[in-house]
Amino acid sequence: MKTGVAMAALLSLAGCNSVAPSFGGGGNLGGGGGVAPVRAAPAGQVYASQLPPPPPPPATPVAQTPPPGQTPPGQTPAPGAQPAAQPTKTASAAPVTREGLVGAWRVSSGGGNCQIFMALTQWTGGYRAASRGCPGQVADVSAWDVSGSQVVLKDSGGSTVATLSNAGGTRYEGTTSGGQSVSLYR
């Protein structure tokens, strides 16, 4: 066993002294061969073009089956049936979190549609935002933050551009500092 270990050690030391051939076919180190230089990658031209406008906001949802106690549209209620109270839309009481706002959003403001992307990168006045194709004041949005239960969109100087409140689910409604209505939705 000792002889086998000694023989393996001797062979490995002998292997350290040998010179391996180079991959460039130039022979051993003293022959001046070495590795062939790598050719540069081809460099073509870079082209830029305008992106298409963002898609319009989603259409109003199709009528759904009414809750129990309500009559479907186009039908008459059964004799003696009491009309059910109509549901009212109220703002969601769900808390607004920064993590819940990260990502791409569609925006409707001033009769136009655009997109805003919000990240959690620290930025002047809050966190980094980028708008694409937005009209009016919303084009100036470069930062955002959460203040209580409201989403605040800001410009590069940290001034408030718009303040929005949760309108239920993933929709926020509000106004710009100039008084124009703005909707943020996914």
Salt bridges, closest charged atoms under 4 A:
ASP145 OD1 - ARG98 NE 2.89
GLU173 OE2 - ARG171 NE 2.63
